[in-house]
Amino acid sequence: MSSKEEAAQWASRAPLGPGSKLEGRRVTEMSDFADFADTDALKNEGAWRAENGQE
């Protein structure tokens, strides 16, 4: 989602009962970690995503 307002619109459509709570979280992209691209963990993550059609 591109904004908090858009996230709130989607959340308002969730089929929740009285007293239920919904938590919205930002989903990160590989580009968010560009400064750390040379770490083994991110290289492994990138390989996993490519292997599983996630990129």
mmCIF file of the N, C-alpha and C atoms, coordinates in Angstrom:
data_MODEL
# 
_entry.id   MODEL 
# 
loop_
_atom_site.group_PDB 
_atom_site.id 
_atom_site.type_symbol 
_atom_site.label_atom_id 
_atom_site.label_alt_id 
_atom_site.label_comp_id 
_atom_site.label_asym_id 
_atom_site.label_entity_id 
_atom_site.label_seq_id 
_atom_site.pdbx_PDB_ins_code 
_atom_site.Cartn_x 
_atom_site.Cartn_y 
_atom_site.Cartn_z 
_atom_site.occupancy 
_atom_site.B_iso_or_equiv 
_atom_site.pdbx_formal_charge 
_atom_site.auth_seq_id 
_atom_site.auth_comp_id 
_atom_site.auth_asym_id 
_atom_site.auth_atom_id 
_atom_site.pdbx_PDB_model_num 
ATOM 1   N N  . MET A 1 1  ? 0.833   -1.169  0.000  1.00 0.00 ? 1  MET A N  1 
ATOM 2   C CA . MET A 1 1  ? 0.000   0.000   0.000  1.00 0.00 ? 1  MET A CA 1 
ATOM 3   C C  . MET A 1 1  ? 0.877   1.231   0.000  1.00 0.00 ? 1  MET A C  1 
ATOM 4   N N  . SER A 1 2  ? 0.395   2.237   -0.587 1.00 0.00 ? 2  SER A N  1 
ATOM 5   C CA . SER A 1 2  ? 1.231   3.410   -0.746 1.00 0.00 ? 2  SER A CA 1 
ATOM 6   C C  . SER A 1 2  ? 1.069   4.452   0.352  1.00 0.00 ? 2  SER A C  1 
ATOM 7   N N  . SER A 1 3  ? 0.057   4.303   1.217  1.00 0.00 ? 3  SER A N  1 
ATOM 8   C CA . SER A 1 3  ? -0.123  5.315   2.251  1.00 0.00 ? 3  SER A CA 1 
ATOM 9   C C  . SER A 1 3  ? -0.888  4.744   3.443  1.00 0.00 ? 3  SER A C  1 
ATOM 10  N N  . LYS A 1 4  ? -0.798  5.467   4.543  1.00 0.00 ? 4  LYS A N  1 
ATOM 11  C CA . LYS A 1 4  ? -1.545  5.067   5.734  1.00 0.00 ? 4  LYS A CA 1 
ATOM 12  C C  . LYS A 1 4  ? -3.046  5.167   5.471  1.00 0.00 ? 4  LYS A C  1 
ATOM 13  N N  . GLU A 1 5  ? -3.429  6.155   4.684  1.00 0.00 ? 5  GLU A N  1 
ATOM 14  C CA . GLU A 1 5  ? -4.856  6.323   4.376  1.00 0.00 ? 5  GLU A CA 1 
ATOM 15  C C  . GLU A 1 5  ? -5.386  5.123   3.602  1.00 0.00 ? 5  GLU A C  1 
ATOM 16  N N  . GLU A 1 6  ? -4.615  4.643   2.641  1.00 0.00 ? 6  GLU A N  1 
ATOM 17  C CA . GLU A 1 6  ? -5.027  3.470   1.871  1.00 0.00 ? 6  GLU A CA 1 
ATOM 18  C C  . GLU A 1 6  ? -5.096  2.239   2.772  1.00 0.00 ? 6  GLU A C  1 
ATOM 19  N N  . ALA A 1 7  ? -4.141  2.100   3.670  1.00 0.00 ? 7  ALA A N  1 
ATOM 20  C CA . ALA A 1 7  ? -4.157  0.973   4.605  1.00 0.00 ? 7  ALA A CA 1 
ATOM 21  C C  . ALA A 1 7  ? -5.398  1.034   5.489  1.00 0.00 ? 7  ALA A C  1 
ATOM 22  N N  . ALA A 1 8  ? -5.761  2.227   5.942  1.00 0.00 ? 8  ALA A N  1 
ATOM 23  C CA . ALA A 1 8  ? -6.955  2.382   6.779  1.00 0.00 ? 8  ALA A CA 1 
ATOM 24  C C  . ALA A 1 8  ? -8.215  2.019   6.005  1.00 0.00 ? 8  ALA A C  1 
ATOM 25  N N  . GLN A 1 9  ? -8.267  2.367   4.723  1.00 0.00 ? 9  GLN A N  1 
ATOM 26  C CA . GLN A 1 9  ? -9.421  2.011   3.894  1.00 0.00 ? 9  GLN A CA 1 
ATOM 27  C C  . GLN A 1 9  ? -9.556  0.490   3.787  1.00 0.00 ? 9  GLN A C  1 
ATOM 28  N N  . TRP A 1 10 ? -8.442  -0.200  3.531  1.00 0.00 ? 10 TRP A N  1 
ATOM 29  C CA . TRP A 1 10 ? -8.479  -1.666  3.447  1.00 0.00 ? 10 TRP A CA 1 
ATOM 30  C C  . TRP A 1 10 ? -8.883  -2.265  4.787  1.00 0.00 ? 10 TRP A C  1 
ATOM 31  N N  . ALA A 1 11 ? -8.335  -1.744  5.873  1.00 0.00 ? 11 ALA A N  1 
ATOM 32  C CA . ALA A 1 11 ? -8.625  -2.274  7.198  1.00 0.00 ? 11 ALA A CA 1 
ATOM 33  C C  . ALA A 1 11 ? -10.100 -2.100  7.555  1.00 0.00 ? 11 ALA A C  1 
ATOM 34  N N  . SER A 1 12 ? -10.709 -1.027  7.100  1.00 0.00 ? 12 SER A N  1 
ATOM 35  C CA . SER A 1 12 ? -12.110 -0.783  7.434  1.00 0.00 ? 12 SER A CA 1 
ATOM 36  C C  . SER A 1 12 ? -13.035 -1.826  6.805  1.00 0.00 ? 12 SER A C  1 
ATOM 37  N N  . ARG A 1 13 ? -12.542 -2.558  5.816  1.00 0.00 ? 13 ARG A N  1 
ATOM 38  C CA . ARG A 1 13 ? -13.352 -3.592  5.158  1.00 0.00 ? 13 ARG A CA 1 
ATOM 39  C C  . ARG A 1 13 ? -13.171 -4.981  5.775  1.00 0.00 ? 13 ARG A C  1 
ATOM 40  N N  . ALA A 1 14 ? -12.301 -5.106  6.770  1.00 0.00 ? 14 ALA A N  1 
ATOM 41  C CA . ALA A 1 14 ? -12.038 -6.410  7.383  1.00 0.00 ? 14 ALA A CA 1 
ATOM 42  C C  . ALA A 1 14 ? -13.262 -6.880  8.157  1.00 0.00 ? 14 ALA A C  1 
ATOM 43  N N  . PRO A 1 15 ? -13.627 -8.149  8.002  1.00 0.00 ? 15 PRO A N  1 
ATOM 44  C CA . PRO A 1 15 ? -14.809 -8.674  8.684  1.00 0.00 ? 15 PRO A CA 1 
ATOM 45  C C  . PRO A 1 15 ? -14.507 -9.031  10.152 1.00 0.00 ? 15 PRO A C  1 
ATOM 46  N N  . LEU A 1 16 ? -14.428 -8.024  10.988 1.00 0.00 ? 16 LEU A N  1 
ATOM 47  C CA . LEU A 1 16 ? -14.096 -8.226  12.396 1.00 0.00 ? 16 LEU A CA 1 
ATOM 48  C C  . LEU A 1 16 ? -15.329 -8.041  13.265 1.00 0.00 ? 16 LEU A C  1 
ATOM 49  N N  . GLY A 1 17 ? -15.385 -8.779  14.342 1.00 0.00 ? 17 GLY A N  1 
ATOM 50  C CA . GLY A 1 17 ? -16.486 -8.662  15.285 1.00 0.00 ? 17 GLY A CA 1 
ATOM 51  C C  . GLY A 1 17 ? -16.227 -7.575  16.306 1.00 0.00 ? 17 GLY A C  1 
ATOM 52  N N  . PRO A 1 18 ? -17.225 -7.290  17.136 1.00 0.00 ? 18 PRO A N  1 
ATOM 53  C CA . PRO A 1 18 ? -17.068 -6.272  18.184 1.00 0.00 ? 18 PRO A CA 1 
ATOM 54  C C  . PRO A 1 18 ? -15.885 -6.592  19.102 1.00 0.00 ? 18 PRO A C  1 
ATOM 55  N N  . GLY A 1 19 ? -15.090 -5.578  19.390 1.00 0.00 ? 19 GLY A N  1 
ATOM 56  C CA . GLY A 1 19 ? -13.946 -5.744  20.277 1.00 0.00 ? 19 GLY A CA 1 
ATOM 57  C C  . GLY A 1 19 ? -12.707 -6.331  19.618 1.00 0.00 ? 19 GLY A C  1 
ATOM 58  N N  . SER A 1 20 ? -12.796 -6.688  18.338 1.00 0.00 ? 20 SER A N  1 
ATOM 59  C CA . SER A 1 20 ? -11.643 -7.245  17.624 1.00 0.00 ? 20 SER A CA 1 
ATOM 60  C C  . SER A 1 20 ? -10.675 -6.133  17.253 1.00 0.00 ? 20 SER A C  1 
ATOM 61  N N  . LYS A 1 21 ? -9.431  -6.503  17.105 1.00 0.00 ? 21 LYS A N  1 
ATOM 62  C CA . LYS A 1 21 ? -8.405  -5.534  16.726 1.00 0.00 ? 21 LYS A CA 1 
ATOM 63  C C  . LYS A 1 21 ? -7.698  -6.017  15.469 1.00 0.00 ? 21 LYS A C  1 
ATOM 64  N N  . LEU A 1 22 ? -7.242  -5.078  14.680 1.00 0.00 ? 22 LEU A N  1 
ATOM 65  C CA . LEU A 1 22 ? -6.495  -5.373  13.461 1.00 0.00 ? 22 LEU A CA 1 
ATOM 66  C C  . LEU A 1 22 ? -5.224  -4.546  13.498 1.00 0.00 ? 22 LEU A C  1 
ATOM 67  N N  . GLU A 1 23 ? -4.100  -5.192  13.249 1.00 0.00 ? 23 GLU A N  1 
ATOM 68  C CA . GLU A 1 23 ? -2.828  -4.486  13.261 1.00 0.00 ? 23 GLU A CA 1 
ATOM 69  C C  . GLU A 1 23 ? -2.267  -4.443  11.852 1.00 0.00 ? 23 GLU A C  1 
ATOM 70  N N  . GLY A 1 24 ? -1.940  -3.259  11.389 1.00 0.00 ? 24 GLY A N  1 
ATOM 71  C CA . GLY A 1 24 ? -1.329  -3.100  10.075 1.00 0.00 ? 24 GLY A CA 1 
ATOM 72  C C  . GLY A 1 24 ? 0.167   -2.925  10.223 1.00 0.00 ? 24 GLY A C  1 
ATOM 73  N N  . ARG A 1 25 ? 0.906   -3.607  9.386  1.00 0.00 ? 25 ARG A N  1 
ATOM 74  C CA . ARG A 1 25 ? 2.369   -3.496  9.444  1.00 0.00 ? 25 ARG A CA 1 
ATOM 75  C C  . ARG A 1 25 ? 2.927   -3.241  8.053  1.00 0.00 ? 25 ARG A C  1 
ATOM 76  N N  . ARG A 1 26 ? 3.991   -2.511  8.021  1.00 0.00 ? 26 ARG A N  1 
ATOM 77  C CA . ARG A 1 26 ? 4.674   -2.217  6.773  1.00 0.00 ? 26 ARG A CA 1 
ATOM 78  C C  . ARG A 1 26 ? 5.435   -3.459  6.330  1.00 0.00 ? 26 ARG A C  1 
ATOM 79  N N  . VAL A 1 27 ? 5.327   -3.789  5.064  1.00 0.00 ? 27 VAL A N  1 
ATOM 80  C CA . VAL A 1 27 ? 6.063   -4.910  4.492  1.00 0.00 ? 27 VAL A CA 1 
ATOM 81  C C  . VAL A 1 27 ? 7.314   -4.336  3.842  1.00 0.00 ? 27 VAL A C  1 
ATOM 82  N N  . THR A 1 28 ? 8.449   -4.888  4.208  1.00 0.00 ? 28 THR A N  1 
ATOM 83  C CA . THR A 1 28 ? 9.704   -4.371  3.669  1.00 0.00 ? 28 THR A CA 1 
ATOM 84  C C  . THR A 1 28 ? 10.029  -5.013  2.333  1.00 0.00 ? 28 THR A C  1 
ATOM 85  N N  . GLU A 1 29 ? 10.794  -4.308  1.571  1.00 0.00 ? 29 GLU A N  1 
ATOM 86  C CA . GLU A 1 29 ? 11.292  -4.782  0.283  1.00 0.00 ? 29 GLU A CA 1 
ATOM 87  C C  . GLU A 1 29 ? 12.810  -4.903  0.388  1.00 0.00 ? 29 GLU A C  1 
ATOM 88  N N  . MET A 1 30 ? 13.396  -5.688  -0.488 1.00 0.00 ? 30 MET A N  1 
ATOM 89  C CA . MET A 1 30 ? 14.850  -5.843  -0.483 1.00 0.00 ? 30 MET A CA 1 
ATOM 90  C C  . MET A 1 30 ? 15.539  -4.485  -0.644 1.00 0.00 ? 30 MET A C  1 
ATOM 91  N N  . SER A 1 31 ? 14.943  -3.585  -1.402 1.00 0.00 ? 31 SER A N  1 
ATOM 92  C CA . SER A 1 31 ? 15.555  -2.271  -1.628 1.00 0.00 ? 31 SER A CA 1 
ATOM 93  C C  . SER A 1 31 ? 15.661  -1.457  -0.337 1.00 0.00 ? 31 SER A C  1 
ATOM 94  N N  . ASP A 1 32 ? 14.843  -1.778  0.677  1.00 0.00 ? 32 ASP A N  1 
ATOM 95  C CA . ASP A 1 32 ? 14.923  -1.085  1.958  1.00 0.00 ? 32 ASP A CA 1 
ATOM 96  C C  . ASP A 1 32 ? 16.248  -1.364  2.663  1.00 0.00 ? 32 ASP A C  1 
ATOM 97  N N  . PHE A 1 33 ? 16.927  -2.410  2.257  1.00 0.00 ? 33 PHE A N  1 
ATOM 98  C CA . PHE A 1 33 ? 18.168  -2.822  2.903  1.00 0.00 ? 33 PHE A CA 1 
ATOM 99  C C  . PHE A 1 33 ? 19.374  -2.675  1.981  1.00 0.00 ? 33 PHE A C  1 
ATOM 100 N N  . ALA A 1 34 ? 19.305  -1.762  1.046  1.00 0.00 ? 34 ALA A N  1 
ATOM 101 C CA . ALA A 1 34 ? 20.375  -1.583  0.058  1.00 0.00 ? 34 ALA A CA 1 
ATOM 102 C C  . ALA A 1 34 ? 21.735  -1.323  0.712  1.00 0.00 ? 34 ALA A C  1 
ATOM 103 N N  . ASP A 1 35 ? 21.728  -0.621  1.842  1.00 0.00 ? 35 ASP A N  1 
ATOM 104 C CA . ASP A 1 35 ? 22.993  -0.326  2.523  1.00 0.00 ? 35 ASP A CA 1 
ATOM 105 C C  . ASP A 1 35 ? 23.655  -1.567  3.102  1.00 0.00 ? 35 ASP A C  1 
ATOM 106 N N  . PHE A 1 36 ? 22.896  -2.655  3.211  1.00 0.00 ? 36 PHE A N  1 
ATOM 107 C CA . PHE A 1 36 ? 23.403  -3.884  3.806  1.00 0.00 ? 36 PHE A CA 1 
ATOM 108 C C  . PHE A 1 36 ? 23.421  -5.037  2.810  1.00 0.00 ? 36 PHE A C  1 
ATOM 109 N N  . ALA A 1 37 ? 23.393  -4.729  1.528  1.00 0.00 ? 37 ALA A N  1 
ATOM 110 C CA . ALA A 1 37 ? 23.234  -5.736  0.476  1.00 0.00 ? 37 ALA A CA 1 
ATOM 111 C C  . ALA A 1 37 ? 24.356  -6.762  0.434  1.00 0.00 ? 37 ALA A C  1 
ATOM 112 N N  . ASP A 1 38 ? 25.485  -6.454  1.010  1.00 0.00 ? 38 ASP A N  1 
ATOM 113 C CA . ASP A 1 38 ? 26.600  -7.394  0.934  1.00 0.00 ? 38 ASP A CA 1 
ATOM 114 C C  . ASP A 1 38 ? 26.622  -8.404  2.078  1.00 0.00 ? 38 ASP A C  1 
ATOM 115 N N  . THR A 1 39 ? 25.634  -8.402  2.948  1.00 0.00 ? 39 THR A N  1 
ATOM 116 C CA . THR A 1 39 ? 25.619  -9.366  4.045  1.00 0.00 ? 39 THR A CA 1 
ATOM 117 C C  . THR A 1 39 ? 25.128  -10.727 3.552  1.00 0.00 ? 39 THR A C  1 
ATOM 118 N N  . ASP A 1 40 ? 25.607  -11.782 4.178  1.00 0.00 ? 40 ASP A N  1 
ATOM 119 C CA . ASP A 1 40 ? 25.215  -13.139 3.789  1.00 0.00 ? 40 ASP A CA 1 
ATOM 120 C C  . ASP A 1 40 ? 23.713  -13.362 3.951  1.00 0.00 ? 40 ASP A C  1 
ATOM 121 N N  . ALA A 1 41 ? 23.141  -12.831 5.018  1.00 0.00 ? 41 ALA A N  1 
ATOM 122 C CA . ALA A 1 41 ? 21.707  -13.035 5.264  1.00 0.00 ? 41 ALA A CA 1 
ATOM 123 C C  . ALA A 1 41 ? 20.869  -12.457 4.125  1.00 0.00 ? 41 ALA A C  1 
ATOM 124 N N  . LEU A 1 42 ? 21.202  -11.262 3.676  1.00 0.00 ? 42 LEU A N  1 
ATOM 125 C CA . LEU A 1 42 ? 20.425  -10.664 2.583  1.00 0.00 ? 42 LEU A CA 1 
ATOM 126 C C  . LEU A 1 42 ? 20.697  -11.345 1.253  1.00 0.00 ? 42 LEU A C  1 
ATOM 127 N N  . LYS A 1 43 ? 21.904  -11.814 1.050  1.00 0.00 ? 43 LYS A N  1 
ATOM 128 C CA . LYS A 1 43 ? 22.187  -12.569 -0.176 1.00 0.00 ? 43 LYS A CA 1 
ATOM 129 C C  . LYS A 1 43 ? 21.358  -13.852 -0.186 1.00 0.00 ? 43 LYS A C  1 
ATOM 130 N N  . ASN A 1 44 ? 21.286  -14.520 0.956  1.00 0.00 ? 44 ASN A N  1 
ATOM 131 C CA . ASN A 1 44 ? 20.478  -15.741 1.059  1.00 0.00 ? 44 ASN A CA 1 
ATOM 132 C C  . ASN A 1 44 ? 19.000  -15.441 0.849  1.00 0.00 ? 44 ASN A C  1 
ATOM 133 N N  . GLU A 1 45 ? 18.531  -14.345 1.418  1.00 0.00 ? 45 GLU A N  1 
ATOM 134 C CA . GLU A 1 45 ? 17.134  -13.950 1.255  1.00 0.00 ? 45 GLU A CA 1 
ATOM 135 C C  . GLU A 1 45 ? 16.830  -13.660 -0.217 1.00 0.00 ? 45 GLU A C  1 
ATOM 136 N N  . GLY A 1 46 ? 17.719  -12.933 -0.875 1.00 0.00 ? 46 GLY A N  1 
ATOM 137 C CA . GLY A 1 46 ? 17.531  -12.632 -2.289 1.00 0.00 ? 46 GLY A CA 1 
ATOM 138 C C  . GLY A 1 46 ? 17.500  -13.892 -3.136 1.00 0.00 ? 46 GLY A C  1 
ATOM 139 N N  . ALA A 1 47 ? 18.371  -14.835 -2.834 1.00 0.00 ? 47 ALA A N  1 
ATOM 140 C CA . ALA A 1 47 ? 18.392  -16.099 -3.568 1.00 0.00 ? 47 ALA A CA 1 
ATOM 141 C C  . ALA A 1 47 ? 17.112  -16.885 -3.325 1.00 0.00 ? 47 ALA A C  1 
ATOM 142 N N  . TRP A 1 48 ? 16.630  -16.893 -2.073 1.00 0.00 ? 48 TRP A N  1 
ATOM 143 C CA . TRP A 1 48 ? 15.394  -17.599 -1.750 1.00 0.00 ? 48 TRP A CA 1 
ATOM 144 C C  . TRP A 1 48 ? 14.209  -16.983 -2.497 1.00 0.00 ? 48 TRP A C  1 
ATOM 145 N N  . ARG A 1 49 ? 14.133  -15.654 -2.499 1.00 0.00 ? 49 ARG A N  1 
ATOM 146 C CA . ARG A 1 49 ? 13.040  -14.975 -3.192 1.00 0.00 ? 49 ARG A CA 1 
ATOM 147 C C  . ARG A 1 49 ? 13.072  -15.264 -4.686 1.00 0.00 ? 49 ARG A C  1 
ATOM 148 N N  . ALA A 1 50 ? 14.244  -15.247 -5.289 1.00 0.00 ? 50 ALA A N  1 
ATOM 149 C CA . ALA A 1 50 ? 14.363  -15.528 -6.717 1.00 0.00 ? 50 ALA A CA 1 
ATOM 150 C C  . ALA A 1 50 ? 13.953  -16.964 -7.013 1.00 0.00 ? 50 ALA A C  1 
ATOM 151 N N  . GLU A 1 51 ? 14.374  -17.863 -6.157 1.00 0.00 ? 51 GLU A N  1 
ATOM 152 C CA . GLU A 1 51 ? 14.061  -19.286 -6.326 1.00 0.00 ? 51 GLU A CA 1 
ATOM 153 C C  . GLU A 1 51 ? 12.567  -19.560 -6.196 1.00 0.00 ? 51 GLU A C  1 
ATOM 154 N N  . ASN A 1 52 ? 11.897  -18.791 -5.374 1.00 0.00 ? 52 ASN A N  1 
ATOM 155 C CA . ASN A 1 52 ? 10.485  -19.003 -5.098 1.00 0.00 ? 52 ASN A CA 1 
ATOM 156 C C  . ASN A 1 52 ? 9.568   -17.993 -5.802 1.00 0.00 ? 52 ASN A C  1 
ATOM 157 N N  . GLY A 1 53 ? 10.089  -17.288 -6.789 1.00 0.00 ? 53 GLY A N  1 
ATOM 158 C CA . GLY A 1 53 ? 9.277   -16.350 -7.549 1.00 0.00 ? 53 GLY A CA 1 
ATOM 159 C C  . GLY A 1 53 ? 8.769   -15.170 -6.757 1.00 0.00 ? 53 GLY A C  1 
ATOM 160 N N  . GLN A 1 54 ? 9.523   -14.740 -5.753 1.00 0.00 ? 54 GLN A N  1 
ATOM 161 C CA . GLN A 1 54 ? 9.099   -13.649 -4.889 1.00 0.00 ? 54 GLN A CA 1 
ATOM 162 C C  . GLN A 1 54 ? 9.654   -12.287 -5.301 1.00 0.00 ? 54 GLN A C  1 
ATOM 163 N N  . GLU A 1 55 ? 10.478  -12.227 -6.331 1.00 0.00 ? 55 GLU A N  1 
ATOM 164 C CA . GLU A 1 55 ? 11.047  -10.920 -6.720 1.00 0.00 ? 55 GLU A CA 1 
ATOM 165 C C  . GLU A 1 55 ? 10.321  -10.371 -7.893 1.00 0.00 ? 55 GLU A C  1 
# 
